[in-house]
Amino acid sequence: MQISTPSIPRRFYPLFLLFAVLVLLMPRTAKFNYDYKKGTPWPYETLVSQFDFPILKTEDQIQAEREEAGASVIPYYRYSDEVVSTAVRNIQSLDLGEYNSLRPAIVTRLTDIYAKGIISDGKVKVERGYAEVSENLIYIQRNKRAAQYPRSEVYKVSDARDQLVVQMSKTNPSVNLDSLFRRSGVYETIVPNLIYDRSMTELSHAESADYISPTLGYVRADEKIVSKGELITAEVAQMLDSYKAEYNKVFGYSGPRVLLYLGNILLALVLVTLLYFCILLSNRMVFNDKSRYLYLLFVFLLSAVVTFLMERFAPSYMYLIPYPVFALYLRAFFRKRVVLPVYVICLLPLLIFDGNGMELFVMYLTAGIVTVLTFQFFSKGWLQFLNALILFGVELVVFLAFRCIDAGNISAWWLNLVQIFVGSMLTVALYPLIYLFERIFNLVSVTKLNDLADTNNPLLQELASKAPGTFQHCLQVMNMVEAVGRAVDADVPLLRAAALYHDLGKMQNPLCFVENESATPGAVKYHDGKTPQESAADIIRHVDDGVAIATEHNLPGVIKEFIRSHHGTSYTGYFLNRYLNDGGDPSQISVFQYHGFKPVSKEQVILMVCDTIEAASRSLKEYTPEAYDKFVESMVAAKEKAGQLEESDITIKELNVMKSVLKQYLQQIYHSRVAYPKRKQ
């Protein structure tokens, strides 16, 4: 059997365009080409830093510092010169009696104590009740500039009094200074000159908790990062992560630019070549359908564009991309044998260019396969959200599996989990775009085919009303093609819809066809008194009428192709034989030929054979397995002999399976029934 193939430009021009776009999208900088895991040896040569880079803190470290900063409040004080001046004046006005000569020394010592600062003995209070006041550090503001000081460098009021006594005792050991200071009021003049500011304490605490330095230190150029065979500890992994981040951020390509471009070209060529052979081996008939072919390339390109753009501008949000929706975009118009390999190729840019590509590839591949399998059961109404939850569960399992392997940062999980959940919901939100694609590319989705196959469709109801016999014939053919389609892995939704509409044109003249004739004895037969040529013309016209009705009701083009091909280029055998038997001219038999084309796809062959067998089976004289076997074999052989199957892509194996299914089907619908015995009186 021959298979028609499109011209080379038609097949390869879109691939050339896709190749060019991929080359333009490819990264223009070098990629950090080291894979490593914490707890494993470094498998490469000793790695030396090529530039200075900061060691970035992990999320756990930043969170711990943030919690520590938030748990401890550092008090904020303002230095008051006025308090010091007042205290000095008060000392000078005191009556020290016989010890007035000590006054200058007291003022000097007290001024030195005030220079360090004096705070009150009591504990400061903060509005953040959950936080503890630091016992080690304080902020002191002098001359509009604040600085952090150890708490031990300033005095409390009681400490300042004791310090004054100690200092004065060094030069006046014979004087009872404590008694003198109490009696004369020196102690009362010592008051705090560091004034606690509650509002500034709260403000500085909030700022210190919000801002944590993201770096832990620096590694200089030419310093060793890790040696070959060295065990990758947490510290080494942290340095490697920091080096990788800086490398991908600012480090340019150090080799010849031509090699970078050559690498991008080769990778793009590999992706396009894989896609081409994937189509060729899974369903080469896609090349014959321009709309389906371009749509398939479009879905691949859309996936690649999203991957490259997110990797370039928002790499931390890769978990947010609903990659499984691309599998659904493919499943809407293609069989699973095409969807799965093409979907794998759509994910390859993740594996090649993303730093976390292996995890994302496995997660989205698993989720995409599950989505394709479950969406057929959960595709309507609220069930789509149930499908999204199943998708989220699958991605969650894969994500947790990699977290267990990598022993990653637990504190960062919640953000990734939120992204995965939102991405799962986006799969439902973005799926309706399929209807836009359906219109743009002039395609027919599975959902559309299922709607067309609903017998409550107004057009089918009109067919049932005007041509009830034809409608019943279409229902029988639909059941037959469904059984055959499942056995040979054909497009069952397409076959069901095509079977219901293939004889649509018989509505225009229903009595012309025997299944719609009246069973009333003596009723006038439509073809009585007509010549074979006239009868054949009326019979043949139902193909053209069917196409016209399908066009009027905006039926998809693929359905109209089934209407035109279900008789192929065969002849109206009954009237042709009458014509020849009556001495007709064999050179004029073209008037008995249908105005269609030979089946091209496997589905068109199945409909043609099932339509012929269902109609011809009504004239069977015997209902035995042998009779069914002979009948089906002769019907299919007649189609082959007439050349009706020579342009289709159906295989000999599939033909044999189809014949076997049809024989069993005829046995099931025509098997004999048990005769009920009459009841004795």
C-alpha positions as CSV (number, residue, x, y, z in Angstrom):
1,M,0.0,0.0,0.0
2,Q,1.4,3.4,-1.0
3,I,1.6,6.3,1.3
4,S,1.4,9.8,0.0
5,T,4.1,12.1,1.4
6,P,4.3,15.8,1.3
7,S,7.0,17.6,-0.7
8,I,10.3,18.2,1.0
9,P,9.8,22.0,1.4
10,R,6.4,21.4,3.0
11,R,8.0,19.1,5.5
12,F,11.3,20.7,6.2
13,Y,10.7,24.5,5.9
14,P,8.9,24.7,9.3
15,L,11.7,22.7,10.8
16,F,14.3,25.1,9.4
17,L,12.3,28.0,11.0
18,L,12.0,26.2,14.3
19,F,15.8,25.5,14.2
20,A,16.5,29.2,13.6
21,V,14.3,30.3,16.5
22,L,15.9,27.8,18.9
23,V,19.4,29.1,18.0
24,L,18.3,32.6,18.8
25,L,16.9,31.5,22.2
26,M,20.0,29.5,23.2
27,P,22.0,31.0,26.1
28,R,24.9,33.3,25.2
29,T,27.0,32.6,28.2
30,A,28.9,29.6,29.5
31,K,27.2,27.1,31.8
32,F,28.5,25.8,35.1
33,N,29.3,22.3,34.0
34,Y,29.8,20.5,37.3
35,D,27.3,18.2,39.0
36,Y,27.9,17.5,42.7
37,K,26.1,16.2,45.7
38,K,26.8,16.9,49.4
39,G,28.3,13.8,51.1
40,T,30.0,12.5,47.9
41,P,33.6,12.9,46.7
42,W,34.4,15.6,44.2
43,P,34.9,13.6,40.9
44,Y,36.6,16.4,38.9
45,E,40.1,17.9,38.9
46,T,40.9,20.4,41.7
47,L,38.7,23.4,41.3
48,V,40.3,26.8,41.7
49,S,38.3,30.1,41.8
50,Q,38.8,32.2,38.6
51,F,37.6,35.3,40.3
52,D,36.6,36.8,43.7
53,F,33.2,35.8,44.9
54,P,31.2,36.1,48.2
55,I,30.2,33.0,50.1
56,L,26.4,33.1,50.3
57,K,24.7,32.1,53.4
58,T,22.2,29.3,53.2
59,E,18.5,29.9,53.8
60,D,18.9,28.1,57.2
61,Q,21.7,30.4,58.3
62,I,19.9,33.5,57.3
63,Q,16.7,32.3,59.0
64,A,18.7,31.4,62.2
65,E,20.3,34.9,62.3
66,R,17.0,36.5,61.6
67,E,15.4,34.6,64.5
68,E,18.3,35.4,66.8
69,A,18.1,39.1,65.9
70,G,14.4,39.1,66.4
71,A,14.7,37.4,69.8
72,S,17.0,39.9,71.4
73,V,16.4,43.7,71.7
74,I,19.4,46.0,71.9
75,P,18.5,49.1,74.0
76,Y,19.0,52.5,72.4
77,Y,20.2,55.4,74.6
78,R,20.8,59.1,73.9
79,Y,23.8,60.8,75.6
80,S,22.8,63.9,77.5
81,D,25.4,66.7,78.1
82,E,22.9,68.7,80.1
83,V,22.6,66.0,82.8
84,V,26.4,66.1,83.2
85,S,26.5,69.9,83.5
86,T,23.7,69.8,86.1
87,A,25.5,67.1,88.1
88,V,28.7,69.2,88.1
89,R,26.8,72.3,89.3
90,N,25.1,70.4,92.0
91,I,28.5,69.0,93.3
92,Q,29.9,72.5,93.4
93,S,27.0,73.8,95.5
94,L,27.2,71.0,98.1
95,D,28.6,71.7,101.6
96,L,31.3,69.1,102.3
97,G,32.2,70.7,105.6
98,E,35.9,70.1,106.5
99,Y,36.3,68.1,103.2
100,N,35.4,71.0,100.8
101,S,39.0,70.6,99.5
102,L,37.9,67.3,97.9
103,R,35.3,69.0,95.7
104,P,37.6,69.5,92.6
105,A,38.7,65.9,92.7
106,I,35.1,64.7,93.0
107,V,34.1,66.8,90.0
108,T,37.0,65.4,87.9
109,R,36.3,61.8,88.8
110,L,32.6,62.1,88.3
111,T,33.1,63.8,84.9
112,D,35.3,60.8,83.8
113,I,32.5,58.4,84.9
114,Y,29.9,60.4,83.0
115,A,32.1,60.3,79.9
116,K,31.6,56.6,79.7
117,G,28.0,56.9,80.5
118,I,25.6,56.0,83.2
119,I,22.3,54.2,82.8
120,S,19.5,53.5,85.3
121,D,19.6,50.4,87.6
122,G,16.2,49.2,86.5
123,K,15.4,47.0,83.4
124,V,14.2,48.7,80.3
125,K,10.9,47.7,78.8
126,V,10.0,47.1,75.1
127,E,6.7,46.7,73.4
128,R,7.8,43.4,71.8
129,G,7.0,41.3,74.8
130,Y,8.3,38.1,73.2
131,A,11.8,39.5,72.8
132,E,14.4,39.7,75.5
133,V,16.5,42.8,76.2
134,S,20.2,42.2,75.4
135,E,22.5,42.1,78.4
136,N,25.6,42.5,76.3
137,L,25.1,45.3,73.9
138,I,23.6,48.8,73.8
139,Y,23.3,51.6,71.3
140,I,24.6,55.1,72.3
141,Q,23.8,58.2,70.3
142,R,26.3,61.1,70.7
143,N,26.2,64.1,68.5
144,K,23.6,62.6,66.2
145,R,25.7,59.5,65.6
146,A,24.8,56.2,67.1
147,A,27.2,53.3,67.7
148,Q,27.0,49.9,69.3
149,Y,28.9,49.4,72.6
150,P,29.4,46.6,75.0
151,R,27.1,46.8,78.0
152,S,30.2,46.4,80.3
153,E,31.7,49.7,79.2
154,V,29.0,51.9,80.8
155,Y,27.9,52.2,84.4
156,K,24.6,51.7,86.2
157,V,23.9,54.4,88.8
158,S,24.9,52.1,91.7
159,D,28.0,51.1,89.9
160,A,28.9,54.7,89.2
161,R,28.6,55.6,92.9
162,D,30.8,52.6,93.9
163,Q,33.3,53.6,91.2
164,L,33.5,57.2,92.5
165,V,34.3,55.9,96.0
166,V,36.9,53.6,94.7
167,Q,38.6,56.3,92.6
168,M,38.6,58.8,95.5
169,S,39.8,56.3,98.0
170,K,43.1,55.9,96.1
171,T,44.1,59.5,97.1
172,N,42.2,59.8,100.3
173,P,42.4,56.5,102.1
174,S,41.8,57.9,105.6
175,V,38.5,59.5,104.7
176,N,35.2,57.6,105.1
177,L,34.0,58.6,101.7
178,D,30.8,56.5,101.6
179,S,29.6,58.2,104.8
180,L,30.6,61.6,103.5
181,F,28.9,61.2,100.2
182,R,25.6,60.0,101.8
183,R,25.6,62.8,104.4
184,S,26.5,65.6,101.9
185,G,24.2,64.4,99.1
186,V,26.9,63.6,96.5
187,Y,25.2,60.3,95.7
188,E,21.9,62.1,94.9
189,T,23.7,64.1,92.2
190,I,24.7,61.0,90.3
191,V,21.8,60.3,87.9
192,P,21.8,58.6,84.4
193,N,23.1,60.7,81.5
194,L,22.2,57.9,79.0
195,I,18.5,58.4,78.4
196,Y,16.6,55.3,77.2
197,D,14.7,55.9,73.9
198,R,12.0,53.3,73.6
199,S,10.8,54.3,70.1
200,M,14.3,54.2,68.6
201,T,14.9,50.8,70.4
202,E,11.9,49.4,68.6
203,L,12.8,50.9,65.3
204,S,16.4,49.7,65.4
205,H,15.3,46.3,66.4
206,A,12.9,46.0,63.5
207,E,15.6,47.1,61.1
208,S,18.2,44.7,62.5
209,A,15.7,41.8,62.2
210,D,14.7,42.6,58.7
211,Y,18.2,43.0,57.3
212,I,20.6,40.2,57.5
213,S,23.8,40.2,55.5
214,P,23.4,37.5,52.8
215,T,27.2,36.8,52.7
216,L,29.4,34.9,55.1
217,G,32.8,35.9,53.7
218,Y,34.9,36.0,50.5
219,V,36.9,33.6,48.4
220,R,39.7,35.3,46.5
221,A,40.8,34.5,42.9
222,D,43.2,31.6,42.6
223,E,42.1,30.1,45.9
224,K,41.3,26.4,46.0
225,I,37.6,25.6,46.4
226,V,37.7,21.8,46.4
227,S,40.3,19.1,45.6
228,K,39.8,16.0,43.5
229,G,38.4,13.2,45.6
230,E,37.7,15.5,48.5
231,L,34.4,14.8,50.4
232,I,31.9,17.5,49.7
233,T,30.9,18.7,53.2
234,A,28.2,21.2,54.0
235,E,30.9,24.0,54.0
236,V,32.3,22.9,50.7
237,A,28.9,22.6,49.1
238,Q,28.1,26.1,50.3
239,M,31.2,27.5,48.6
240,L,30.4,25.5,45.4
241,D,26.8,26.9,45.4
242,S,28.2,30.4,45.8
243,Y,30.7,30.0,43.1
244,K,28.1,28.5,40.7
245,A,25.7,31.5,41.4
246,E,28.4,34.1,40.8
247,Y,29.7,32.1,37.7
248,N,26.2,32.0,36.1
249,K,25.5,35.6,37.0
250,V,28.6,37.6,35.8
251,F,31.2,35.3,34.4
252,G,31.4,35.6,30.6
253,Y,32.4,33.0,28.1
254,S,36.2,32.8,28.2
255,G,36.7,30.6,25.1
256,P,36.3,31.5,21.4
257,R,32.8,32.8,20.7
258,V,32.6,30.7,17.6
259,L,32.7,27.6,19.8
260,L,29.8,28.8,21.9
261,Y,27.7,29.6,18.9
262,L,28.6,26.2,17.3
263,G,27.6,24.4,20.5
264,N,24.2,26.2,20.5
265,I,23.7,25.4,16.8
266,L,24.5,21.7,17.4
267,L,22.1,21.5,20.4
268,A,19.3,23.1,18.4
269,L,19.9,20.8,15.5
270,V,19.8,17.8,17.9
271,L,16.4,18.9,19.3
272,V,14.9,19.5,15.9
273,T,16.2,16.3,14.5
274,L,14.8,14.3,17.5
275,L,11.5,16.0,17.0
276,Y,11.4,15.1,13.3
277,F,12.2,11.4,13.8
278,C,9.8,11.3,16.7
279,I,7.0,12.4,14.3
280,L,8.2,10.1,11.6
281,L,8.3,7.0,13.7
282,S,5.1,7.6,15.8
283,N,2.8,8.9,13.1
284,R,4.2,10.0,9.7
285,M,0.7,10.9,8.5
286,V,1.1,14.1,10.6
287,F,3.4,15.4,7.8
288,N,0.4,15.2,5.4
289,D,-1.8,17.4,7.6
290,K,-0.3,20.9,7.5
291,S,-2.4,22.2,10.4
292,R,-1.6,19.4,12.8
293,Y,2.1,19.5,11.8
294,L,2.4,23.2,12.4
295,Y,0.5,22.9,15.7
296,L,2.8,20.2,17.0
297,L,5.9,22.3,16.2
298,F,4.1,25.3,17.8
299,V,3.6,23.4,21.1
300,F,7.3,22.3,21.2
301,L,8.4,25.9,20.4
302,L,6.1,27.3,23.1
303,S,7.6,24.9,25.7
304,A,11.1,25.8,24.7
305,V,10.4,29.6,24.8
306,V,9.0,29.3,28.3
307,T,11.9,27.3,29.4
308,F,14.6,29.6,28.0
309,L,12.9,32.8,29.2
310,M,12.3,31.5,32.8
311,E,15.8,30.2,33.0
312,R,17.2,33.5,31.9
313,F,15.0,35.9,33.9
314,A,13.4,34.0,36.8
315,P,15.2,30.7,37.4
316,S,13.9,30.5,41.0
317,Y,10.4,30.1,39.7
318,M,10.8,27.0,37.5
319,Y,8.5,25.0,39.8
320,L,5.7,27.4,38.9
321,I,5.6,26.5,35.2
322,P,2.7,24.1,34.4
323,Y,4.6,21.9,32.0
324,P,1.9,19.1,32.1
325,V,-0.5,21.4,30.3
326,F,1.7,21.0,27.2
327,A,1.0,17.3,27.3
328,L,-2.7,18.1,27.4
329,Y,-2.3,20.5,24.5
330,L,-0.8,17.6,22.5
331,R,-3.3,15.1,23.7
332,A,-6.3,17.2,22.5
333,F,-5.3,16.6,18.9
334,F,-2.9,13.6,18.8
335,R,-2.8,10.0,19.9
336,K,-0.8,8.9,23.0
337,R,1.8,7.3,20.7
338,V,2.6,10.8,19.4
339,V,2.0,12.7,22.7
340,L,4.4,11.0,25.0
341,P,7.6,11.0,22.9
342,V,7.0,14.6,21.8
343,Y,6.3,15.7,25.4
344,V,9.7,14.2,26.4
345,I,11.4,16.2,23.7
346,C,9.6,19.3,25.0
347,L,11.2,18.8,28.4
348,L,14.8,18.2,27.1
349,P,15.7,22.0,27.2
350,L,15.1,21.7,31.0
351,L,17.6,18.8,31.2
352,I,20.2,20.6,29.1
353,F,20.1,24.2,30.4
354,D,18.6,24.3,33.9
355,G,20.9,23.9,36.8
356,N,18.3,21.8,38.6
357,G,17.3,20.2,35.3
358,M,17.3,16.5,36.4
359,E,14.9,17.0,39.2
360,L,12.5,19.2,37.1
361,F,12.7,16.8,34.1
362,V,11.8,13.7,36.2
363,M,9.0,15.6,38.1
364,Y,7.3,17.1,35.0
365,L,7.8,13.9,33.0
366,T,6.0,11.9,35.6
367,A,3.3,14.5,36.1
368,G,2.7,14.8,32.4
369,I,2.3,11.1,31.8
370,V,-0.1,10.8,34.8
371,T,-2.1,13.8,33.5
372,V,-2.5,12.4,30.0
373,L,-3.8,9.1,31.6
374,T,-6.1,10.7,34.1
375,F,-7.5,13.6,32.1
376,Q,-9.7,11.4,30.1
377,F,-11.6,10.6,33.3
378,F,-11.5,14.0,35.0
379,S,-11.9,16.5,32.1
380,K,-15.3,18.0,32.8
381,G,-16.4,20.6,35.3
382,W,-15.0,20.5,38.8
383,L,-13.4,17.2,38.1
384,Q,-10.6,19.1,36.4
385,F,-9.6,20.5,39.8
386,L,-9.5,16.9,41.1
387,N,-7.2,16.1,38.3
388,A,-5.0,19.1,39.3
389,L,-4.9,17.8,42.8
390,I,-3.7,14.4,41.5
391,L,-1.1,16.2,39.5
392,F,0.0,18.2,42.6
393,G,0.3,14.9,44.5
394,V,2.5,13.3,41.9
395,E,4.8,16.3,41.7
396,L,4.9,16.5,45.5
397,V,6.1,12.9,45.8
398,V,8.9,13.4,43.2
399,F,9.9,16.7,44.9
400,L,10.1,15.1,48.4
401,A,12.0,12.1,46.9
402,F,14.7,14.5,45.6
403,R,14.7,16.4,48.9
404,C,15.4,13.2,50.8
405,I,18.3,12.4,48.4
406,D,19.8,15.9,48.5
407,A,19.1,16.7,52.2
408,G,18.2,20.2,51.0
409,N,17.2,23.2,53.0
410,I,14.0,22.4,54.8
411,S,13.2,26.1,55.4
412,A,13.0,26.8,51.6
413,W,10.6,24.0,50.9
414,W,7.4,25.9,51.6
415,L,8.1,28.4,48.7
416,N,8.7,25.5,46.2
417,L,5.6,23.7,47.4
418,V,3.5,26.8,46.9
419,Q,4.9,27.1,43.4
420,I,4.2,23.5,42.6
421,F,0.6,23.9,43.9
422,V,0.0,27.1,41.9
423,G,1.5,25.4,38.8
424,S,-0.9,22.5,39.2
425,M,-3.8,24.9,39.3
426,L,-2.5,26.7,36.3
427,T,-2.8,23.5,34.4
428,V,-6.5,23.8,34.8
429,A,-6.6,27.5,34.2
430,L,-4.6,27.4,31.0
431,Y,-6.2,24.3,29.4
432,P,-9.1,26.4,27.9
433,L,-6.5,27.9,25.5
434,I,-6.9,24.6,23.6
435,Y,-10.1,26.1,22.1
436,L,-8.2,29.1,20.9
437,F,-5.5,26.9,19.3
438,E,-8.3,24.8,17.8
439,R,-9.6,27.8,16.0
440,I,-6.2,29.3,15.0
441,F,-4.9,26.0,13.6
442,N,-8.2,24.8,12.3
443,L,-8.0,21.6,14.3
444,V,-10.6,19.3,15.9
445,S,-10.1,18.4,19.6
446,V,-11.2,15.2,21.3
447,T,-13.7,17.3,23.2
448,K,-15.2,18.6,20.0
449,L,-15.4,15.1,18.6
450,N,-17.2,13.9,21.7
451,D,-19.7,16.7,21.4
452,L,-20.3,15.9,17.8
453,A,-20.9,12.2,18.7
454,D,-23.6,13.1,21.1
455,T,-26.8,11.8,19.4
456,N,-28.8,14.7,21.0
457,N,-27.0,16.9,18.5
458,P,-29.7,18.9,16.5
459,L,-28.2,17.8,13.2
460,L,-28.2,14.1,14.2
461,Q,-31.8,14.5,15.5
462,E,-32.7,16.0,12.1
463,L,-31.1,13.0,10.4
464,A,-33.0,10.6,12.7
465,S,-36.3,12.4,11.8
466,K,-35.8,12.6,8.0
467,A,-34.0,9.3,7.4
468,P,-34.5,7.0,10.4
469,G,-33.2,4.0,8.6
470,T,-30.0,5.8,7.7
471,F,-29.6,7.0,11.2
472,Q,-29.9,3.4,12.5
473,H,-27.3,2.3,9.9
474,C,-25.0,5.1,11.2
475,L,-25.4,3.9,14.8
476,Q,-24.5,0.4,13.8
477,V,-21.5,1.6,11.9
478,M,-20.4,3.7,14.9
479,N,-20.5,0.6,17.1
480,M,-18.5,-1.4,14.5
481,V,-15.8,1.2,14.0
482,E,-15.4,1.7,17.7
483,A,-14.8,-2.0,18.2
484,V,-12.3,-2.1,15.3
485,G,-10.7,1.2,16.3
486,R,-9.9,-0.1,19.8
487,A,-8.4,-3.3,18.5
488,V,-6.0,-1.6,16.0
489,D,-5.2,1.5,18.2
490,A,-7.0,3.9,15.9
491,D,-8.5,7.3,16.8
492,V,-11.8,6.1,18.4
493,P,-13.4,9.6,19.1
494,L,-12.8,10.5,15.4
495,L,-14.2,7.2,14.2
496,R,-17.4,7.6,16.2
497,A,-18.1,11.1,15.0
498,A,-17.2,10.2,11.4
499,A,-19.6,7.1,11.5
500,L,-22.5,9.2,12.6
501,Y,-22.1,11.9,9.9
502,H,-20.8,9.9,6.9
503,D,-24.2,9.4,5.3
504,L,-25.5,12.9,6.2
505,G,-26.3,13.7,2.6
506,K,-29.1,11.0,2.6
507,M,-31.3,13.5,4.4
508,Q,-31.8,15.4,1.1
509,N,-33.5,12.4,-0.6
510,P,-34.1,9.7,2.0
511,L,-36.5,7.5,0.0
512,C,-33.8,7.0,-2.6
513,F,-32.1,4.5,-0.2
514,V,-33.5,1.2,0.7
515,E,-33.1,1.5,4.4
516,N,-35.6,4.3,4.4
517,E,-38.2,2.7,2.1
518,S,-41.6,2.0,3.5
519,A,-42.3,-1.6,4.5
520,T,-46.0,-1.2,3.7
521,P,-47.0,-3.9,1.1
522,G,-47.7,-2.3,-2.3
523,A,-45.8,0.9,-1.6
524,V,-44.2,2.6,-4.5
525,K,-40.4,2.0,-4.8
526,Y,-38.3,5.1,-5.5
527,H,-36.2,3.5,-8.3
528,D,-39.2,2.0,-10.1
529,G,-39.3,3.3,-13.7
530,K,-35.8,4.9,-13.5
531,T,-32.9,4.0,-15.7
532,P,-29.7,2.7,-14.0
533,Q,-27.9,5.9,-14.9
534,E,-30.6,8.0,-13.2
535,S,-30.7,5.8,-10.1
536,A,-26.9,5.8,-9.8
537,A,-26.8,9.6,-10.1
538,D,-29.3,10.0,-7.2
539,I,-27.3,7.5,-5.1
540,I,-24.0,9.2,-5.8
541,R,-25.4,12.6,-5.0
542,H,-25.6,11.8,-1.3
543,V,-21.8,12.3,-1.0
544,D,-21.9,15.8,-2.5
545,D,-25.1,16.6,-0.5
546,G,-23.4,15.4,2.7
547,V,-20.4,17.7,2.1
548,A,-22.7,20.6,1.4
549,I,-24.7,20.0,4.6
550,A,-21.5,19.6,6.7
551,T,-20.3,22.9,5.3
552,E,-23.6,24.6,6.0
553,H,-23.4,23.4,9.7
554,N,-19.7,24.2,10.1
555,L,-18.6,20.7,10.7
556,P,-14.9,20.2,10.9
557,G,-13.0,19.5,7.6
558,V,-11.8,16.1,8.9
559,I,-15.5,15.0,9.1
560,K,-16.1,16.2,5.5
561,E,-13.1,14.1,4.4
562,F,-14.7,11.0,5.8
563,I,-17.9,11.9,3.9
564,R,-16.0,12.1,0.7
565,S,-13.9,9.0,1.2
566,H,-16.3,6.5,2.7
567,H,-17.1,5.2,-0.8
568,G,-13.8,6.2,-2.2
569,T,-13.7,6.1,-6.0
570,S,-15.8,2.9,-6.2
571,Y,-18.9,2.3,-8.3
572,T,-22.6,1.8,-7.5
573,G,-22.4,-1.9,-8.1
574,Y,-26.1,-2.8,-8.2
575,F,-27.0,-0.3,-10.9
576,L,-23.7,-0.7,-12.8
577,N,-24.3,-4.4,-13.1
578,R,-27.9,-3.7,-14.3
579,Y,-26.5,-1.3,-16.9
580,L,-23.9,-3.8,-18.2
581,N,-26.3,-6.7,-18.1
582,D,-28.7,-4.7,-20.2
583,G,-26.0,-4.2,-22.9
584,G,-24.7,-0.9,-21.7
585,D,-21.4,0.6,-23.1
586,P,-18.5,-0.3,-20.7
587,S,-16.7,2.9,-21.8
588,Q,-19.5,5.0,-20.3
589,I,-19.4,3.6,-16.8
590,S,-17.9,6.7,-15.2
591,V,-21.4,8.0,-14.5
592,F,-21.7,5.2,-11.9
593,Q,-18.5,6.2,-10.0
594,Y,-18.6,8.1,-6.6
595,H,-17.2,11.6,-6.5
596,G,-14.8,11.0,-3.7
597,F,-11.2,10.0,-3.1
598,K,-9.5,6.8,-1.9
599,P,-9.0,6.5,1.9
600,V,-5.6,7.8,3.1
601,S,-5.7,7.3,6.9
602,K,-6.3,4.1,8.8
603,E,-9.5,5.6,10.2
604,Q,-10.9,6.3,6.7
605,V,-10.2,2.7,5.7
606,I,-12.0,1.4,8.8
607,L,-15.1,3.5,8.1
608,M,-15.2,2.4,4.5
609,V,-15.0,-1.3,5.3
610,C,-17.4,-1.1,8.2
611,D,-19.9,0.9,6.2
612,T,-19.9,-1.7,3.4
613,I,-20.1,-4.7,5.7
614,E,-22.9,-3.3,7.8
615,A,-25.0,-2.5,4.7
616,A,-24.3,-5.8,2.9
617,S,-24.7,-8.0,6.0
618,R,-28.5,-7.3,5.9
619,S,-28.7,-9.5,2.8
620,L,-27.0,-12.5,4.3
621,K,-28.8,-15.8,3.8
622,E,-26.8,-17.8,6.4
623,Y,-25.9,-16.9,9.9
624,T,-23.0,-19.2,10.7
625,P,-19.4,-18.6,11.6
626,E,-18.3,-19.9,8.3
627,A,-20.7,-17.6,6.5
628,Y,-19.4,-14.6,8.4
629,D,-15.8,-15.5,7.7
630,K,-16.4,-15.9,4.0
631,F,-18.5,-12.7,3.9
632,V,-16.0,-10.4,5.6
633,E,-13.0,-11.9,3.7
634,S,-14.9,-11.3,0.3
635,M,-15.9,-7.7,1.3
636,V,-12.3,-6.7,2.2
637,A,-10.8,-8.5,-0.8
638,A,-13.2,-6.7,-3.1
639,K,-12.0,-3.3,-1.7
640,E,-8.4,-4.3,-2.2
641,K,-9.0,-5.6,-5.7
642,A,-10.7,-2.4,-6.6
643,G,-7.6,-0.4,-5.4
644,Q,-9.5,1.4,-2.7
645,L,-6.9,0.7,0.0
646,E,-3.7,1.3,-2.1
647,E,-3.1,4.9,-0.8
648,S,-3.8,4.3,2.9
649,D,-1.4,3.8,5.8
650,I,-3.1,0.7,7.2
651,T,-0.9,-2.4,7.6
652,I,-1.6,-6.0,6.6
653,K,-1.6,-6.9,10.3
654,E,-4.2,-4.2,11.1
655,L,-6.3,-5.4,8.2
656,N,-6.3,-8.9,9.6
657,V,-7.2,-7.7,13.1
658,M,-10.0,-5.6,11.6
659,K,-11.4,-8.7,9.8
660,S,-11.2,-10.8,12.9
661,V,-13.1,-8.2,15.0
662,L,-15.8,-7.8,12.3
663,K,-16.4,-11.5,12.1
664,Q,-16.9,-11.7,15.9
665,Y,-19.1,-8.6,15.8
666,L,-21.4,-10.1,13.2
667,Q,-21.7,-13.3,15.2
668,Q,-22.7,-11.3,18.3
669,I,-25.5,-9.3,16.6
670,Y,-26.9,-12.0,14.4
671,H,-26.6,-15.0,16.7
672,S,-29.7,-17.2,17.0
673,R,-32.0,-16.8,20.0
674,V,-33.6,-19.5,22.2
675,A,-37.2,-20.4,21.1
676,Y,-39.6,-20.0,24.0
677,P,-41.8,-23.2,24.4
678,K,-45.6,-22.6,24.3
679,R,-47.4,-23.0,27.5
680,K,-49.8,-26.0,27.7
681,Q,-53.4,-25.3,28.3
